[in-house]
Amino acid sequence: MAWRYCHKDALPFSAMVAVECINVGLNILFKASNSKGLSYYVFITYTSAIATLVLLPLVFIFRGTTGLPTFKWPLINRIFLLGIIGFLAQLCAYKGIEYSSPTLASAIGNLTPALTYILAVIFRMENLALRSSITQAKIIGTLVSISGALVVLFYKGPTIISPFQSPSLSLHSPRGTSETKWVIGGLLLAVENLLFSGCNIVQTQVMKIYPAEIVVVFLCALCVTMISAPVCLMAEGNLLAWTLKPDVALVTIIYSGFFGSSISVVIAWALHLKGPVYVSIFKPLSIVIAAAMGVIFLGDALYLGSLVGATILSIGFYAVIWAKAKEELRKDYCCGSLGSSFDDKTPLLNSYKCEGM
């Protein structure tokens, strides 16, 4: 009984909290490394290469009974498209963090379900039945999420927690971010989440062609590496920037490449065990973690606008996730498929990004 509780409840809960801490830790380390001169072109290329190497053995370990994919054109072009989207999204993400803060990145990340829903409606992957309470909840949640994002972007307000520097750490970055850079950073982060929402749409199609999560994530990471290497080498012409020293930049790259790819496996396991709604509800937790770690390690201030906007964003996030959960329950009840397999639960509104991209 105790083992069943640990496996079914305690272990997934602990794993998802750890995933959020790792994601926020990555953003914190990147911000600190970037303030010390780490180019985000260098960061993306190296981390994608490390993620590809980490995922390679996992492909053969967890490929299951389906084996390796048959490389037909519909699969190849969609995976390559995922690689392009993932690369562009990372450019927007890390430039956005450079201009703003990890706390803003965590807050804007809650836009993903709303943006995914909008794209799903545009591409007719979601039905828009305006008289349905579920559709109304999705629309209201989407509008609330967008409103929260606008509050975070355009209203800082008074400082709630003043910045301070931890005497035991040397990850401190220069304090203060101009209003213009803050808005530009927020817009870049919003574009990143829009791109990753498109990634969810394309990945849903890929999973129908070849339903093997780890193989797909590996191939996407490989494509990102192949795309980023020549592009970033041309964009970052200073060869000295590509030389890594044993400092916080090296730690950040190894941390991101290893843990960024590893947590995708944890998320896939949690999705299989508990479903997409359970995985999604932990996303707003990253706002609290990012705010606390940002103040402690980076000397960031916490503003009233960030707190209010993040709260509004979280409400909209949960409204969309709640509507999706009700929709899935209704489908299960109508179709009698409560015992359906994981493939039937592949999430369109999954709030997580394709790690390793």
C-alpha positions in Angstrom: 0.0 0.0 0.0 2.8 2.4 0.9 4.7 1.6 -2.3 1.6 2.2 -4.4 1.1 5.6 -2.7 4.7 6.5 -3.3 4.7 5.4 -6.9 1.2 6.9 -7.8 1.2 10.1 -5.8 4.3 11.1 -3.8 6.8 10.3 -6.6 5.0 12.1 -9.4 4.4 15.1 -7.1 8.1 15.3 -6.1 9.2 14.8 -9.7 7.0 17.7 -11.1 8.2 20.1 -8.3 11.8 19.1 -9.2 11.1 19.8 -12.9 9.9 23.3 -12.1 12.9 24.0 -9.9 15.2 22.7 -12.6 13.6 24.8 -15.3 13.7 28.0 -13.2 17.3 27.1 -12.2 18.3 27.0 -15.8 16.8 30.5 -16.4 18.6 31.9 -13.3 21.9 30.4 -14.4 21.5 31.7 -17.9 20.7 35.2 -16.7 23.8 35.1 -14.4 26.0 33.7 -17.2 24.7 36.2 -19.8 25.5 39.1 -17.5 29.1 37.8 -17.4 29.3 37.7 -21.2 27.9 34.3 -22.3 26.5 34.7 -25.8 23.1 33.2 -26.2 24.1 32.0 -29.6 26.9 30.0 -28.0 24.6 28.8 -25.3 21.9 27.5 -27.7 24.4 25.6 -29.9 26.3 23.9 -27.1 23.3 23.0 -25.1 21.5 21.5 -28.1 24.6 19.4 -28.9 24.8 18.1 -25.3 21.1 17.4 -25.3 21.4 15.4 -28.5 24.3 13.3 -27.0 22.4 12.7 -23.8 19.2 11.6 -25.6 21.0 9.3 -28.1 21.4 6.3 -25.8 17.9 6.8 -24.4 16.5 6.3 -27.9 17.8 2.7 -27.9 16.9 2.0 -24.3 13.3 3.3 -24.4 12.4 2.8 -28.0 10.0 0.1 -27.0 8.5 -2.4 -29.5 8.0 0.0 -32.3 11.7 0.2 -33.1 13.3 3.2 -34.9 11.1 5.2 -37.2 10.9 4.7 -40.9 12.2 7.9 -42.4 9.3 8.8 -44.7 8.9 12.3 -46.0 5.8 13.3 -43.9 7.7 12.5 -40.8 11.0 14.1 -41.9 9.6 17.4 -42.9 7.5 17.8 -39.8 10.4 16.9 -37.5 12.6 19.4 -39.4 9.8 22.0 -38.9 9.8 21.3 -35.2 13.6 21.9 -35.2 13.2 25.3 -36.9 10.4 26.3 -34.5 12.4 25.1 -31.5 15.5 27.0 -32.6 13.6 30.3 -33.2 11.8 29.9 -29.9 15.0 29.5 -28.0 16.4 32.6 -29.7 13.4 34.6 -28.5 13.4 32.9 -25.1 17.0 33.7 -24.1 17.0 37.1 -25.6 13.8 37.8 -23.7 15.4 36.7 -20.5 18.5 38.8 -21.2 16.2 41.9 -21.6 13.9 41.1 -18.6 14.1 38.5 -15.9 13.5 34.8 -15.2 10.4 35.8 -13.2 8.8 37.4 -16.2 9.7 34.3 -18.3 7.9 32.0 -15.8 4.9 34.3 -15.8 4.6 34.6 -19.5 5.0 30.9 -19.8 1.4 30.5 -18.5 0.3 31.9 -21.9 1.1 28.6 -23.6 -2.3 26.8 -23.1 -4.2 29.9 -24.3 -2.0 30.4 -27.3 -2.2 26.7 -28.2 -5.9 26.9 -28.0 -6.0 29.9 -30.4 -3.8 28.1 -32.9 -5.8 24.9 -32.5 -9.0 26.8 -33.4 -7.3 28.5 -36.3 -6.1 25.1 -37.7 -9.5 23.5 -36.9 -8.1 21.1 -34.4 -10.5 22.4 -31.7 -14.2 22.9 -32.1 -15.5 26.4 -31.4 -19.0 25.7 -30.0 -19.8 29.1 -28.5 -22.9 27.8 -26.6 -20.8 25.2 -24.8 -19.8 26.0 -21.3 -16.4 24.3 -22.0 -15.7 26.5 -25.0 -16.8 29.6 -23.1 -14.4 28.7 -20.2 -11.6 28.3 -22.7 -12.3 31.6 -24.4 -12.6 33.5 -21.0 -9.4 31.8 -19.7 -7.6 32.8 -22.9 -8.7 36.4 -22.6 -7.8 36.5 -18.9 -4.3 35.0 -19.6 -3.7 37.7 -22.3 -4.9 40.4 -19.9 -2.5 39.2 -17.2 0.4 39.2 -19.7 -0.3 42.8 -20.6 -0.4 43.8 -16.9 3.0 42.1 -16.4 4.4 43.8 -19.5 3.2 47.4 -19.2 2.8 47.9 -15.4 5.6 47.5 -13.0 4.2 49.3 -10.0 5.9 49.8 -6.7 8.6 47.5 -5.4 7.3 44.8 -3.1 10.7 43.2 -2.3 13.8 45.2 -2.7 16.8 43.5 -4.3 19.8 42.3 -2.2 22.9 40.4 -3.0 23.7 37.1 -1.3 27.1 37.3 0.2 27.7 33.5 -0.4 27.2 33.7 -4.2 28.8 35.5 -7.1 26.0 35.2 -9.6 24.9 38.7 -9.1 24.0 40.6 -12.2 23.6 44.4 -12.7 20.4 45.7 -11.1 17.7 47.4 -12.9 16.1 46.9 -16.3 14.8 49.8 -18.4 11.1 49.9 -19.2 11.8 49.6 -23.0 14.0 46.5 -22.5 11.4 45.0 -20.1 8.6 45.4 -22.7 10.8 44.1 -25.6 11.9 41.1 -23.4 8.3 40.3 -22.5 7.2 40.5 -26.2 10.0 38.2 -27.1 8.9 35.7 -24.4 5.4 35.9 -25.7 6.6 35.1 -29.2 8.6 32.2 -27.8 5.4 30.8 -26.2 3.5 31.3 -29.4 6.2 29.4 -31.3 6.2 26.6 -28.7 2.4 26.5 -29.0 2.9 25.9 -32.7 5.4 23.2 -31.7 2.6 21.5 -29.7 0.4 21.5 -32.8 3.1 20.1 -35.1 4.2 17.6 -32.5 0.7 16.3 -32.2 0.7 15.5 -35.9 4.2 13.9 -35.6 3.0 11.7 -32.7 0.2 10.4 -34.9 2.7 9.3 -37.5 5.2 7.9 -35.0 4.1 7.6 -31.4 7.5 7.4 -29.7 8.1 10.4 -27.5 11.8 10.0 -26.8 12.7 9.3 -30.4 10.8 12.4 -31.6 12.5 14.6 -28.9 15.9 13.2 -29.9 15.3 13.9 -33.6 14.1 17.4 -32.8 17.2 18.1 -30.7 19.4 16.8 -33.5 17.6 19.1 -36.0 18.1 22.1 -33.6 21.8 21.3 -33.3 22.2 21.0 -37.1 20.3 24.3 -37.6 21.9 26.3 -34.8 25.5 25.3 -35.4 26.0 27.2 -38.8 23.5 30.0 -38.0 25.0 30.8 -34.6 28.6 30.5 -35.9 27.7 33.2 -38.4 25.8 35.3 -35.9 28.5 35.1 -33.2 31.7 35.8 -35.2 33.9 36.3 -32.2 35.7 33.0 -31.9 36.8 33.8 -28.3 33.1 33.7 -27.3 33.1 30.0 -28.2 36.0 29.2 -25.9 34.6 27.9 -22.6 36.4 28.3 -19.2 35.7 26.5 -15.9 33.3 29.1 -14.7 29.5 29.7 -14.3 29.0 29.7 -18.1 30.3 26.2 -18.4 28.2 25.0 -15.5 25.1 26.6 -17.1 25.7 24.9 -20.5 26.3 21.4 -19.0 23.4 21.9 -16.6 21.0 22.9 -19.4 22.2 20.3 -21.9 22.0 17.4 -19.4 19.0 18.3 -17.2 17.1 20.1 -20.0 17.0 16.8 -22.0 16.5 14.6 -19.0 13.4 16.3 -17.7 11.7 15.6 -21.0 11.8 12.0 -20.0 10.4 12.8 -16.6 7.6 14.8 -18.1 6.8 11.9 -20.6 6.7 9.5 -17.6 4.4 11.8 -15.6 2.1 12.3 -18.6 1.8 8.6 -19.0 1.2 8.0 -15.3 -1.0 10.9 -14.4 -2.2 12.6 -17.6 -1.6 16.1 -19.1 -3.8 18.0 -16.6 -1.9 16.8 -13.6 1.4 17.8 -15.3 0.0 21.3 -16.3 -1.2 22.3 -12.8 2.4 22.7 -11.6 3.3 25.3 -14.1 2.3 28.4 -12.1 4.6 27.1 -9.3 7.5 28.3 -11.4 6.5 31.9 -10.9 7.0 31.7 -7.1 10.2 29.8 -7.5 11.6 32.2 -10.1 10.6 35.3 -8.0 12.3 33.9 -4.9 15.5 32.7 -6.7 15.7 35.9 -8.7 15.7 38.1 -5.6 18.2 35.9 -3.8 20.7 35.0 -6.6 20.3 37.8 -9.1 19.4 40.8 -7.0 16.1 41.3 -8.9 13.4 43.4 -7.4 9.8 42.0 -7.2 7.3 44.5 -8.4 3.6 44.8 -7.7 2.8 44.6 -11.4 4.6 41.3 -11.8 2.7 39.8 -8.8 -0.8 41.0 -10.0 -0.2 40.1 -13.6 1.2 36.6 -12.7 -1.9 36.0 -10.5 -4.3 37.0 -13.4 -2.2 34.8 -15.8 -2.5 31.9 -13.4 -6.3 32.3 -13.1 -6.6 32.2 -16.9 -4.2 29.3 -17.1 -6.3 27.2 -14.7 -9.5 28.2 -16.5 -8.2 26.8 -19.8 -6.8 23.7 -18.2 -10.0 23.1 -16.2 -12.1 23.4 -19.4 -9.7 20.9 -21.2 -10.1 18.5 -18.2 -13.9 18.7 -18.4 -13.8 18.1 -22.1 -11.6 15.0 -21.7 -13.9 13.7 -19.0 -17.0 14.2 -21.2 -15.3 12.4 -24.1 -14.4 9.5 -21.8 -17.9 9.3 -20.5 -19.5 9.5 -23.9 -17.1 7.0 -25.6 -16.7 4.7 -22.6 -12.9 5.0 -22.8 -11.9 5.6 -19.2 -9.3 3.0 -19.7 -7.9 4.5 -22.8 -4.2 4.4 -23.5 -1.7 7.3 -23.2 -1.9 7.9 -27.0 -5.5 8.9 -26.6 -4.4 11.5 -24.0 -1.7 13.2 -26.1 -2.2 16.9 -25.0 -2.7 19.8 -27.3 -2.8 22.2 -24.4 0.2 20.7 -22.6 2.0 23.7 -21.1 5.4 22.2 -21.3 7.9 22.9 -24.0 9.8 20.4 -26.0 12.9 20.1 -23.8 16.2 19.6 -25.6 15.1 21.8 -28.5 
